[in-house]
Amino acid sequence: MSKGNREMNQRHEIRTGRSVLARSFAVSHGLRIEQVIRYCETGRIPGGRFDRVLWQWVLQLPVKLLSR
């Protein structure tokens, strides 16, 4: 898959609602954005990734916070 198609697919995922911005998730669940990013980096939120097109952290739905 070419780079252009990959970026278009990522943008399409955001528009179709299969992803949520980490900032929106943090606000709706009463967490700090720094906490959510740390959870993504450590694997406590699977499916979290940094989107270089949007330049923001994006969480793939369904979002699950794993307790350890």
Backbone bond lengths (Angstrom), bond angles and torsions (degrees), N, CA, C in turn:
res aa  C-N    CA-C-N  psi(-1)  N-CA   C-N-CA  omega(-1)  CA-C   N-CA-C  phi
1 M - - - 1.442 - - 1.528 107.80 -
2 S 1.308 116.54 132.38 1.458 120.15 -177.88 1.529 110.31 -74.46
3 K 1.325 114.64 162.44 1.459 120.28 -177.92 1.529 111.54 -61.12
4 G 1.313 117.47 -40.21 1.465 121.18 179.27 1.515 112.64 -62.45
5 N 1.344 116.38 -42.35 1.465 120.19 178.20 1.513 111.40 -66.28
6 R 1.335 116.74 -38.45 1.469 120.96 -179.90 1.531 109.83 -63.64
7 E 1.334 117.32 -44.11 1.460 120.41 179.04 1.525 111.09 -65.23
8 M 1.326 116.53 -38.55 1.448 119.78 178.90 1.524 110.14 -65.51
9 N 1.332 117.69 -40.31 1.455 120.65 178.00 1.518 111.49 -64.64
10 Q 1.340 117.92 -38.88 1.455 120.94 178.31 1.520 110.54 -64.21
11 R 1.321 116.92 -43.03 1.461 119.82 177.98 1.520 110.27 -64.13
12 H 1.330 116.65 -38.42 1.466 121.05 178.86 1.526 110.28 -63.84
13 E 1.333 118.34 -39.36 1.462 121.23 177.77 1.523 110.88 -59.80
14 I 1.329 116.74 -40.28 1.456 120.22 179.75 1.521 109.89 -65.21
15 R 1.328 117.32 -43.95 1.460 120.50 -177.38 1.518 112.94 -69.12
16 T 1.316 118.66 -32.91 1.460 120.20 -175.75 1.517 112.64 -81.23
17 G 1.330 118.23 -5.80 1.453 120.20 175.47 1.511 114.61 87.95
18 R 1.320 118.25 11.03 1.457 119.72 178.88 1.516 111.72 -84.09
19 S 1.319 116.29 -3.08 1.452 122.09 178.81 1.520 108.84 -133.59
20 V 1.320 114.68 159.82 1.459 120.48 176.85 1.523 107.48 -137.27
21 L 1.311 116.74 144.31 1.449 120.15 177.21 1.522 109.72 -70.65
22 A 1.315 116.37 142.33 1.459 121.33 -179.38 1.525 110.70 -59.76
23 R 1.322 116.49 -35.87 1.467 120.60 179.38 1.533 110.65 -62.49
24 S 1.317 117.51 -43.08 1.465 121.40 179.11 1.523 110.92 -65.82
25 F 1.328 116.22 -40.93 1.465 120.89 178.34 1.526 109.96 -62.40
26 A 1.327 117.24 -43.41 1.462 121.44 -178.87 1.528 110.98 -62.66
27 V 1.312 116.48 -45.42 1.463 120.39 -178.93 1.524 110.92 -64.27
28 S 1.321 117.26 -43.70 1.468 120.41 -176.34 1.524 112.92 -71.96
29 H 1.345 117.70 -20.13 1.464 120.31 -179.24 1.527 113.19 -110.54
30 G 1.325 116.82 8.03 1.455 120.48 175.95 1.520 114.06 70.99
31 L 1.325 117.21 30.79 1.460 121.90 178.88 1.520 109.59 -110.94
32 R 1.325 116.14 160.50 1.462 119.90 172.69 1.530 108.12 -82.43
33 I 1.327 116.56 148.29 1.460 120.89 -179.73 1.523 110.39 -60.85
34 E 1.338 117.05 -34.49 1.464 120.91 178.82 1.522 110.94 -62.99
35 Q 1.347 116.49 -37.86 1.466 120.28 177.74 1.523 110.76 -63.74
36 V 1.315 116.16 -45.69 1.469 120.44 -178.08 1.529 109.96 -62.78
37 I 1.328 117.35 -43.09 1.465 120.41 178.76 1.524 110.43 -63.27
38 R 1.316 117.41 -43.24 1.470 120.84 177.89 1.527 110.68 -61.05
39 Y 1.334 116.61 -41.72 1.468 120.42 178.26 1.529 111.37 -62.98
40 C 1.326 117.40 -37.06 1.464 120.89 177.02 1.521 110.58 -65.79
41 E 1.324 116.48 -44.05 1.463 121.03 -177.59 1.530 112.14 -66.90
42 T 1.326 116.56 -33.89 1.470 119.91 -178.03 1.527 112.92 -90.92
43 G 1.329 117.72 -5.68 1.456 120.75 177.38 1.512 114.75 90.65
44 R 1.318 118.08 6.87 1.469 120.11 177.88 1.524 111.49 -74.05
45 I 1.333 116.72 -22.16 1.467 121.80 171.02 1.519 106.46 -117.69
46 P 1.338 116.83 99.65 1.464 118.81 179.21 1.532 110.43 -70.67
47 G 1.316 116.46 145.37 1.453 120.78 178.43 1.512 113.75 90.06
48 G 1.325 117.48 4.14 1.462 120.24 176.64 1.523 109.59 -84.96
49 R 1.308 116.83 135.09 1.467 120.38 179.20 1.512 109.15 -149.38
50 F 1.322 115.71 157.96 1.459 121.38 177.36 1.518 108.09 -92.20
51 D 1.312 116.94 120.16 1.460 122.58 -179.77 1.525 108.28 -89.70
52 R 1.328 116.76 115.24 1.462 121.17 -177.51 1.519 112.80 -73.75
53 V 1.323 118.11 -19.36 1.459 120.60 177.40 1.533 109.57 -77.10
54 L 1.324 116.32 -48.33 1.465 120.87 179.36 1.521 112.11 -80.99
55 W 1.321 116.72 -20.09 1.458 124.99 -176.47 1.526 110.58 59.51
56 Q 1.356 114.70 41.58 1.460 122.01 178.76 1.520 108.69 -145.25
57 W 1.332 115.94 160.71 1.453 120.93 174.45 1.521 108.90 -78.14
58 V 1.330 115.85 137.33 1.462 122.67 -177.85 1.517 108.06 -126.64
59 L 1.327 117.14 137.99 1.460 122.72 179.11 1.515 108.96 -111.79
60 Q 1.317 116.56 130.26 1.459 121.20 178.33 1.525 109.01 -80.36
61 L 1.309 116.79 133.50 1.463 121.10 178.79 1.515 110.66 -78.96
62 P 1.306 121.00 148.79 1.455 126.82 -5.56 1.523 110.93 -76.90
63 V 1.320 116.54 139.57 1.459 122.88 -178.49 1.520 108.26 -86.88
64 K 1.330 115.03 128.32 1.466 119.84 177.97 1.516 108.71 -128.20
65 L 1.320 116.56 130.35 1.453 121.47 176.20 1.518 107.61 -95.46
66 L 1.331 116.39 114.10 1.452 121.42 -178.03 1.519 110.05 -86.05
67 S 1.325 117.05 132.84 1.469 119.95 176.69 1.528 108.32 -96.84
68 R 1.313 115.01 142.27 1.471 120.03 179.99 1.490 110.25 -128.81
